[in-house]
Amino acid sequence: MVDESKPVYLRLREIITASILDGAFRDGDLLPSVRAFAASQGANPLTVAKAYQSFQDDGLVVVKRGIGMFVADGATRRLRDMECRRFLETTWPPVAAQIRRLGLRSDDLDVQKV
């Protein structure tokens, strides 16, 4: 889920991260061009370039001049580790607190029942 209160380049980064974690892009895959991704998201190409640059800075994508940007080897594992850590440090604590506050049990959390 994309947080609309975040800057656009971070929201675009979340979309790309989700695409990699969901398997739409695998290690070694070519990412859409800046222009193509900008058009598909209704975003400014410079904003997309900033999002892509942040992945490059983190070593999650590699640039092959004249060809494009590719998901780096090991990027999926690294992204999954980063997202797990972020979830456990920022998202989970308030959820766990709410679960305790409401007195929910693990079988109450079965999403198949909802």
Secondary structure, 3 states (H helix, E strand, C coil): CCCCCCCHHHHHHHHHHHHHHCCCCCCCCECCCHHHHHHHHCCCHHHHHHHHHHHHHCCCEEEECCCEEEECCCHHHHHHHHHHHHHHHHHHHHHHHHHHHHCCCHHHHCCCCC
